[in-house]
Amino acid sequence: MNNSTLIISDLDGTLFNSLGELSPYTISVINRLIDKGFLFSIATARALESARPLIQPLNINLPIILHNGVSIYDLSKEKYLKHLFIPNNLISNFIETFHKHHLNPFLYGVNLKNENKVYYTQVSNLAERNYVEDRISRNDPRFQKVKSLPWADIKIHEINVLGSKSEIFPIANEFMNNKEVGIHFSEDIYTPGFFRLELTHPSANKKNALIYLKELLHIDKLICFGDADNDISMFEFADEKYAVENAVDSLKKISTKTIQSNQDNGVARFLEEKFLN
């Protein structure tokens, strides 16, 4: 079973505790699992530069899913296996829409030097400030404040904004029926009361990334863990799916079972009981 089953977990709100970190107990359980030959990986909304320092204690040697399925990165080979970019001709209209609603877009892309960068012009609310300060405090090299967004000179794989529910939901509804773009929106778990809206390539989601991994690794069975709406596509595809207690109701409704919360090491406790005892 070890080599034919892939266990995959979301990070924030799921494997991470409320501080956005791995507990020593979770690290121990996951590494014991990997040492016994189980296949374990992650599927996160974070970028490589943001996720890798935080998962460094884990002995993951498989490809990981980043940016909600935008990218797949092979940790052992140190290279991207897949990267989905938004068609460049759409970018200016998306930026204009956000500016029209007085929101500050963050552009995630690859510049001419093949460097991952995040460009933004200003920070004007608490969620934006918490987000930027957290990444900079962790020495994330991507963040660059600019006078104007250099959208024409980079390959962009994500645009996102942070704002109140009344600001974000009308825009999400505008994009909902746009077949040229994929959208993800959810409450920011680190700044409650604020919401994040992400625009990506229409094929970028955790389900499609898992389909790719399943074929690549010749997997027969998928077991996954999550907490938010961006995990729904992953849950719809997986054979077994477990929502942590702090998960949104929409995810709990389609889960195999609800387990203990992220703060109570729910994923690690479940895995230890199921596979290590």
C-alpha positions in Angstrom: 0.0 0.0 0.0 2.8 2.4 0.9 4.0 2.9 -2.7 0.5 3.0 -4.4 -1.1 5.5 -2.0 -0.4 9.2 -2.0 -1.2 11.1 1.2 -1.4 14.8 0.5 -2.2 17.7 2.8 -3.0 21.4 2.5 -0.8 23.6 4.7 -2.4 26.8 6.2 -5.3 25.9 8.4 -4.7 22.2 8.0 -1.1 20.9 8.6 0.1 24.2 10.0 -1.1 25.4 13.5 -2.7 28.8 14.0 0.7 30.5 13.9 1.3 29.2 10.4 3.9 26.7 11.6 4.5 22.9 11.9 4.4 21.6 15.5 7.2 19.3 16.6 4.7 16.5 17.0 3.5 16.9 13.4 7.0 17.0 12.1 7.8 13.8 14.0 4.7 11.9 12.7 5.1 12.9 9.1 8.8 12.0 9.0 8.1 8.6 10.7 5.5 8.1 8.0 7.9 8.9 5.2 10.7 6.8 6.8 8.3 3.8 6.7 7.9 4.2 2.9 4.6 6.1 2.7 4.2 8.7 0.0 3.5 12.1 1.4 3.3 15.6 -0.2 1.6 18.9 0.1 -0.9 21.0 -1.9 -0.8 24.6 -0.9 -1.8 28.1 -2.0 1.7 29.3 -1.1 4.6 29.8 -3.5 7.8 27.8 -3.3 9.7 30.6 -1.6 7.0 30.9 1.0 6.3 27.2 1.6 9.8 25.7 1.4 11.3 27.3 4.5 8.3 26.2 6.6 8.3 22.6 5.4 12.1 22.2 5.6 11.9 20.0 8.6 9.8 17.4 6.7 11.7 14.8 4.6 9.4 15.2 1.6 11.1 13.9 -1.6 8.1 14.1 -3.9 6.8 16.9 -6.1 4.6 19.4 -4.3 1.6 21.4 -5.5 1.9 25.2 -5.2 -0.3 28.3 -5.8 -3.5 26.1 -5.7 -2.3 24.0 -8.6 -0.6 26.7 -10.7 2.8 25.1 -10.2 4.2 21.6 -9.4 7.7 21.6 -8.1 10.0 18.6 -7.7 11.9 19.0 -4.5 14.4 16.2 -5.2 15.3 17.5 -8.7 15.0 21.2 -7.7 12.9 22.1 -10.7 9.4 23.0 -11.8 7.5 20.2 -13.6 4.5 22.4 -14.5 3.7 26.1 -14.5 0.5 27.6 -15.8 0.5 31.3 -16.8 -2.4 33.7 -17.4 -2.6 34.8 -21.1 -0.8 38.1 -21.2 -3.6 39.8 -23.3 -6.0 39.5 -20.3 -3.8 41.0 -17.6 -4.4 44.7 -18.2 -8.2 44.3 -18.0 -7.9 42.4 -14.8 -5.7 45.1 -13.2 -8.1 47.8 -14.4 -11.0 46.0 -12.8 -9.3 45.8 -9.4 -8.2 49.5 -9.6 -11.8 50.4 -10.5 -12.9 48.8 -7.2 -10.0 50.6 -5.3 -8.1 47.4 -4.6 -4.4 46.9 -4.8 -3.5 43.9 -7.0 -0.4 41.7 -6.3 1.2 40.3 -9.4 2.9 36.9 -9.1 5.2 36.1 -12.0 8.5 35.2 -13.6 10.7 38.1 -14.8 13.1 38.2 -17.7 15.9 36.8 -15.4 13.7 33.8 -14.7 13.2 34.9 -11.1 9.9 34.5 -9.2 8.7 37.9 -8.2 5.6 39.5 -6.5 5.0 43.1 -7.6 2.7 45.6 -5.7 2.3 49.3 -5.7 1.1 50.0 -2.1 -0.3 48.5 1.1 -3.6 50.1 2.3 -5.3 47.7 4.6 -4.5 45.4 7.6 -4.6 42.1 5.6 -2.2 43.5 2.9 0.1 44.8 5.6 0.1 41.5 7.6 0.7 39.6 4.4 3.6 41.6 3.1 5.2 42.0 6.6 5.0 38.3 7.2 6.7 37.4 3.9 9.4 40.0 4.3 10.1 39.0 7.9 10.7 35.5 6.6 13.2 36.8 4.1 11.0 36.0 1.1 13.1 37.5 -1.9 10.1 37.9 -4.2 8.3 40.9 -2.9 9.1 44.2 -4.8 7.2 47.5 -4.3 7.0 49.4 -7.6 5.5 52.6 -8.9 3.5 50.8 -11.6 2.9 47.1 -12.2 5.2 45.7 -14.9 2.6 43.4 -16.3 3.8 43.6 -19.9 7.4 42.4 -19.0 6.7 39.3 -17.0 4.9 36.0 -17.3 2.1 36.1 -14.7 0.7 33.1 -13.1 -1.5 34.7 -10.4 -3.1 38.1 -9.5 -4.6 38.5 -6.1 -6.2 41.2 -3.9 -7.1 41.4 -0.3 -10.1 43.3 1.0 -13.3 43.3 3.0 -16.2 40.9 2.1 -18.1 43.8 0.6 -15.2 44.7 -1.6 -14.2 41.2 -2.7 -17.5 39.4 -3.3 -18.9 41.7 -6.0 -15.6 41.3 -8.0 -15.6 37.5 -7.4 -19.1 37.5 -8.9 -17.9 39.5 -11.9 -15.2 36.9 -12.7 -17.3 33.8 -11.8 -18.6 33.2 -15.3 -15.3 34.2 -17.1 -14.1 31.0 -18.7 -10.7 32.6 -19.4 -9.6 32.7 -15.8 -9.7 30.5 -12.7 -10.8 32.1 -9.4 -10.3 31.2 -5.8 -11.7 33.3 -3.0 -11.8 32.7 0.8 -11.4 34.4 4.1 -7.9 35.2 5.1 -7.3 32.9 8.1 -4.5 35.2 9.4 -6.5 38.4 9.3 -10.2 37.4 10.0 -12.7 39.7 8.4 -10.7 40.1 5.3 -11.0 38.1 2.1 -8.5 37.0 -0.6 -9.4 36.8 -4.3 -7.0 35.0 -6.6 -7.1 34.9 -10.4 -5.1 32.1 -12.2 -5.1 30.1 -15.4 -8.5 28.4 -15.7 -6.9 24.9 -15.4 -5.1 25.8 -12.2 -6.6 23.9 -9.3 -5.6 21.2 -6.9 -7.7 18.6 -8.6 -5.9 19.0 -12.0 -2.5 19.1 -10.2 -3.4 15.8 -8.4 -4.4 14.2 -11.7 -1.0 15.1 -13.0 0.8 13.7 -9.9 -1.3 10.5 -9.9 -0.2 9.7 -13.4 3.4 10.7 -12.8 3.8 8.6 -9.7 1.5 5.7 -10.8 -0.7 6.2 -7.8 -3.8 3.9 -7.2 -5.2 5.7 -4.2 -5.3 9.3 -2.9 -5.9 10.4 0.7 -6.1 14.2 1.3 -6.6 16.7 4.1 -7.9 20.3 3.9 -9.8 23.1 5.5 -10.9 25.7 2.9 -12.9 26.1 -0.3 -9.8 25.9 -2.4 -9.5 22.2 -1.3 -12.9 21.3 -2.7 -11.6 20.2 -6.1 -9.0 18.1 -4.3 -11.7 16.5 -2.2 -13.9 15.7 -5.2 -11.0 13.8 -6.8 -9.5 11.9 -3.8 -10.5 8.5 -2.6 -10.5 9.5 1.0 -10.8 13.1 2.2 -10.6 14.4 5.7 -11.6 17.9 6.8 -10.1 19.3 10.0 -12.5 20.5 12.6 -11.8 24.2 11.8 -12.7 23.6 8.1 -15.5 25.4 6.3 -18.8 23.6 6.2 -18.8 23.2 2.5 -15.7 21.0 2.8 -16.9 19.1 5.8 -20.1 18.2 3.8 -18.1 16.3 1.2 -15.4 14.8 3.5 -15.1 11.2 4.4 -14.8 12.3 8.0 -14.1 15.4 10.1 -10.9 15.1 12.2 -9.4 17.2 15.0 -8.5 20.8 14.3 -5.2 22.1 12.9 -4.4 23.5 16.3 -4.8 20.1 17.9 -2.5 18.4 15.3 -5.5 16.7 13.7 -3.8 15.5 10.5 -0.8 14.1 12.4 -2.9 12.4 15.1 -5.1 10.8 12.4 -2.1 9.5 10.4 -0.4 8.2 13.5 -3.4 6.3 14.6 -4.2 5.0 11.1 -0.7 4.0 9.9 1.8 4.1 12.7 0.2 2.4 15.7 
